[in-house]
């Protein structure tokens, strides 16, 4: 069962129901899995039509609940592509609507945190001090989640 308050959404791909979610760990694992890529660059490139990056986007959002599908093996990308196809394919109205809902859900969650100026733990986020002795800065910014 997907927990919408955590940004989770069910993706129906054929006879399978998968739970998609963006997590910090999945975003970091993306950088290890695809050197030179990060969550922001993948989102941007996918929004501009990159099929490779859209597949990486799905690899990342499936990683938390489905590490058996979105594995560290490059061959897992083929399985992720098959899931995309089973969900209607990259050009399908249904999948594009699903993506829009997923992005909106996660944007709303982020906006709620920004408005409150807190993280999930109820603490204001703070950048760590740098090596030059800067005391750090308080930030409530969250990058937009858009594809």
Secondary structure as UniProt FT lines:
FT   HELIX           4..6
FT   STRAND          9..13
FT   TURN            14..15
FT   STRAND          16..20
FT   HELIX           24..33
FT   TURN            35..36
FT   HELIX           39..47
FT   TURN            48..49
FT   HELIX           51..63
FT   TURN            64..65
FT   TURN            67..69
FT   TURN            74..75
FT   HELIX           76..86
FT   TURN            87..88
FT   TURN            90..91
FT   HELIX           93..116
FT   TURN            120..121
FT   TURN            131..132
//
